[in-house]
Amino acid sequence: MTYFFFTSLGYNKLLINLYILANKYYFLSSILLIIASFTFFYFPIDELKYLYIAMISVLFLFILKLFLYWFNKPQTMPNEWYYKILYICTLQIAPLFVLWKFLFS
């Protein structure tokens, strides 16, 4: 979906910058997930507290990802502000709402 979004706007060169930034973000997120999984399974932790911490961490990482895409120095987003809002709403937030509806409705 991201490829089609940038291609339809004619910003194919910006997609390479987005790819590099996303690789860095998801690499660090996967390292944090490995550490969190290790601590959950190998250390005695209260599951309810861990659930709260995990939910807050996932929310923080999601918001951090949106801000990284919005404010990064290598230009990954189009220059026009309305394309930035369109990208964040349709390709970042809307899939979460759809997934939430399918899982919990």
Backbone as CSV, one residue per row, in Angstrom:
resi,resn,N_x,N_y,N_z,CA_x,CA_y,CA_z,C_x,C_y,C_z
1,MET,0.826,-1.188,0.000,0.000,0.000,0.000,0.877,1.262,0.000
2,THR,1.941,1.247,0.765,2.828,2.411,0.804,3.479,2.645,-0.553
3,TYR,3.869,1.568,-1.212,4.467,1.708,-2.542,3.481,2.348,-3.506
4,PHE,2.237,1.890,-3.506,1.241,2.459,-4.409,0.940,3.917,-4.059
5,PHE,0.952,4.248,-2.762,0.709,5.631,-2.352,1.787,6.557,-2.905
6,PHE,3.060,6.215,-2.705,4.145,7.076,-3.175,4.246,7.083,-4.693
7,THR,3.971,5.972,-5.339,4.033,5.927,-6.792,2.923,6.764,-7.417
8,SER,1.729,6.725,-6.825,0.630,7.513,-7.375,0.883,9.012,-7.245
9,LEU,1.677,9.411,-6.246,2.001,10.832,-6.088,3.226,11.240,-6.883
10,GLY,3.978,10.257,-7.403,5.185,10.550,-8.157,6.405,10.755,-7.289
11,TYR,6.374,10.250,-6.064,7.490,10.404,-5.130,8.231,9.085,-4.947
12,ASN,8.655,8.471,-6.033,9.345,7.177,-5.939,10.686,7.286,-5.223
13,LYS,11.383,8.420,-5.373,12.692,8.579,-4.727,12.569,8.644,-3.211
14,LEU,11.451,9.157,-2.702,11.261,9.250,-1.262,11.027,7.881,-0.629
15,LEU,10.597,6.931,-1.418,10.313,5.599,-0.896,11.586,4.919,-0.401
16,ILE,12.731,5.191,-1.011,13.995,4.601,-0.569,14.355,5.119,0.821
17,ASN,14.159,6.421,1.066,14.423,6.981,2.392,13.487,6.383,3.436
18,LEU,12.236,6.188,3.062,11.275,5.583,3.981,11.662,4.140,4.290
19,TYR,12.151,3.438,3.302,12.584,2.052,3.494,13.732,1.966,4.490
20,ILE,14.694,2.853,4.375,15.846,2.855,5.285,15.401,3.212,6.702
21,LEU,14.560,4.219,6.836,14.076,4.617,8.149,13.236,3.517,8.790
22,ALA,12.378,2.877,8.014,11.536,1.801,8.545,12.384,0.604,8.959
23,ASN,13.434,0.306,8.203,14.331,-0.794,8.593,14.962,-0.538,9.947
24,LYS,15.438,0.659,10.182,16.045,0.991,11.467,15.022,0.886,12.599
25,TYR,13.833,1.427,12.368,12.796,1.403,13.397,12.386,-0.029,13.742
26,TYR,12.111,-0.839,12.724,11.647,-2.195,12.996,12.757,-3.088,13.543
27,PHE,14.006,-2.811,13.220,15.108,-3.560,13.816,15.174,-3.298,15.314
28,LEU,15.118,-2.035,15.705,15.153,-1.708,17.128,13.911,-2.210,17.854
29,SER,12.764,-2.154,17.204,11.538,-2.677,17.817,11.616,-4.183,18.018
30,SER,12.198,-4.896,17.076,12.315,-6.346,17.230,13.298,-6.711,18.341
31,ILE,14.368,-5.930,18.499,15.293,-6.164,19.607,14.573,-5.955,20.940
32,LEU,13.774,-4.894,21.043,13.013,-4.654,22.264,11.994,-5.762,22.514
33,LEU,11.378,-6.279,21.470,10.423,-7.382,21.621,11.117,-8.653,22.110
34,ILE,12.307,-8.921,21.622,13.070,-10.092,22.082,13.408,-9.957,23.564
35,ILE,13.832,-8.768,23.974,14.152,-8.538,25.384,12.902,-8.674,26.254
36,ALA,11.785,-8.109,25.794,10.545,-8.197,26.565,10.060,-9.643,26.678
37,SER,10.152,-10.408,25.612,9.742,-11.813,25.655,10.639,-12.617,26.589
38,PHE,11.913,-12.353,26.536,12.852,-13.056,27.414,12.539,-12.766,28.880
39,THR,12.303,-11.506,29.209,12.006,-11.167,30.604,10.675,-11.745,31.052
40,PHE,9.699,-11.822,30.175,8.394,-12.365,30.554,8.475,-13.852,30.851
41,PHE,9.202,-14.605,30.041,9.219,-16.050,30.203,10.252,-16.561,31.201
42,TYR,11.307,-15.789,31.484,12.375,-16.301,32.323,12.529,-15.605,33.667
43,PHE,11.741,-14.584,33.946,11.804,-13.918,35.233,10.417,-13.881,35.851
44,PRO,10.313,-14.030,37.149,8.984,-14.000,37.787,8.445,-12.563,37.831
45,ILE,7.461,-12.310,36.991,6.860,-10.974,36.880,5.351,-11.144,37.002
46,ASP,4.713,-10.184,37.641,3.254,-10.183,37.711,2.695,-9.946,36.305
47,GLU,1.838,-10.864,35.862,1.345,-10.802,34.481,0.504,-9.557,34.210
48,LEU,-0.279,-9.123,35.201,-1.129,-7.948,34.996,-0.289,-6.682,34.836
49,LYS,0.748,-6.533,35.664,1.637,-5.383,35.511,2.366,-5.435,34.169
50,TYR,2.774,-6.636,33.766,3.462,-6.784,32.488,2.534,-6.429,31.327
51,LEU,1.260,-6.789,31.451,0.296,-6.450,30.404,0.144,-4.942,30.273
52,TYR,0.049,-4.246,31.398,-0.062,-2.789,31.353,1.188,-2.158,30.744
53,ILE,2.331,-2.645,31.153,3.584,-2.117,30.608,3.683,-2.396,29.113
54,ALA,3.268,-3.588,28.688,3.319,-3.942,27.269,2.364,-3.076,26.452
55,MET,1.169,-2.838,26.968,0.208,-2.005,26.231,0.713,-0.575,26.098
56,ILE,1.273,-0.036,27.158,1.811,1.322,27.101,3.010,1.379,26.163
57,SER,3.834,0.344,26.175,5.003,0.310,25.291,4.601,0.236,23.825
58,VAL,3.614,-0.578,23.512,3.152,-0.681,22.125,2.562,0.644,21.661
59,LEU,1.791,1.290,22.505,1.233,2.593,22.159,2.346,3.624,21.955
60,PHE,3.341,3.616,22.837,4.465,4.544,22.708,5.242,4.290,21.423
61,LEU,5.507,3.020,21.096,6.249,2.711,19.873,5.461,3.101,18.626
62,PHE,4.146,2.939,18.664,3.326,3.335,17.521,3.361,4.849,17.322
63,ILE,3.233,5.596,18.407,3.284,7.057,18.301,4.685,7.512,17.890
64,LEU,5.710,6.839,18.409,7.073,7.160,18.009,7.279,6.930,16.509
65,LYS,6.705,5.849,15.988,6.825,5.577,14.556,6.168,6.681,13.734
66,LEU,4.997,7.127,14.155,4.329,8.200,13.426,5.145,9.484,13.446
67,PHE,5.718,9.812,14.614,6.542,11.017,14.690,7.846,10.875,13.904
68,LEU,8.428,9.693,13.889,9.635,9.485,13.079,9.340,9.686,11.600
69,TYR,8.213,9.163,11.143,7.852,9.339,9.739,7.539,10.799,9.433
70,TRP,7.002,11.502,10.390,6.570,12.877,10.155,7.746,13.857,10.207
71,PHE,8.659,13.701,11.182,9.673,14.709,11.439,11.102,14.299,11.097
72,ASN,11.307,13.259,10.333,12.677,12.836,10.073,13.374,13.774,9.093
73,LYS,14.707,13.825,9.199,15.498,14.711,8.347,15.557,14.248,6.894
74,PRO,15.895,12.964,6.599,15.829,12.590,5.185,14.366,12.573,4.749
75,GLN,14.071,13.391,3.818,12.683,13.628,3.408,12.028,12.337,2.921
76,THR,11.151,11.759,3.733,10.433,10.560,3.309,8.986,10.858,2.971
77,MET,8.452,11.888,3.577,7.060,12.237,3.315,7.006,13.331,2.239
78,PRO,5.902,13.403,1.506,5.759,14.480,0.515,5.772,15.854,1.188
79,ASN,6.059,16.868,0.416,6.161,18.217,0.974,4.817,18.794,1.398
80,GLU,3.758,18.458,0.719,2.454,19.020,1.037,1.918,18.398,2.320
81,TRP,1.360,19.213,3.194,0.905,18.754,4.501,-0.267,17.798,4.386
82,TYR,-1.147,17.983,3.400,-2.323,17.126,3.305,-1.951,15.711,2.859
83,TYR,-0.854,15.550,2.108,-0.407,14.202,1.760,0.142,13.479,2.997
84,LYS,0.762,14.231,3.909,1.251,13.618,5.141,0.095,13.091,5.982
85,ILE,-0.951,13.883,6.128,-2.124,13.453,6.895,-2.797,12.281,6.206
86,LEU,-2.904,12.322,4.898,-3.511,11.224,4.152,-2.727,9.936,4.354
87,TYR,-1.406,10.023,4.325,-0.575,8.833,4.510,-0.750,8.256,5.907
88,ILE,-0.663,9.103,6.919,-0.741,8.621,8.290,-2.119,8.038,8.585
89,CYS,-3.169,8.667,8.114,-4.519,8.165,8.408,-4.816,6.866,7.672
90,THR,-4.502,6.812,6.379,-4.929,5.648,5.597,-4.005,4.462,5.728
91,LEU,-2.711,4.676,5.895,-1.784,3.548,5.898,-1.225,3.213,7.274
92,GLN,-1.469,4.037,8.281,-0.956,3.752,9.616,-2.080,3.527,10.621
93,ILE,-3.081,4.384,10.647,-4.103,4.314,11.682,-5.303,3.478,11.251
94,ALA,-5.754,3.615,10.026,-6.938,2.883,9.568,-6.778,1.360,9.639
95,PRO,-5.628,0.767,9.280,-5.504,-0.685,9.428,-5.634,-1.160,10.867
96,LEU,-5.212,-0.357,11.823,-5.394,-0.738,13.228,-6.868,-0.773,13.608
97,PHE,-7.636,0.191,13.132,-9.068,0.195,13.412,-9.772,-0.993,12.762
98,VAL,-9.383,-1.328,11.551,-9.978,-2.478,10.864,-9.640,-3.765,11.601
99,LEU,-8.396,-3.921,12.011,-7.995,-5.102,12.762,-8.736,-5.187,14.084
100,TRP,-8.879,-4.068,14.775,-9.601,-4.034,16.033,-11.056,-4.454,15.820
101,LYS,-11.681,-3.986,14.747,-13.081,-4.324,14.474,-13.238,-5.816,14.182
102,PHE,-12.318,-6.392,13.401,-12.412,-7.815,13.078,-12.141,-8.701,14.290
103,LEU,-11.237,-8.275,15.151,-10.896,-9.111,16.300,-11.915,-9.024,17.424
104,PHE,-12.499,-7.866,17.651,-13.309,-7.667,18.838,-14.762,-7.332,18.539
105,SER,-15.250,-7.552,17.343,-16.672,-7.299,17.053,-17.397,-8.584,16.773
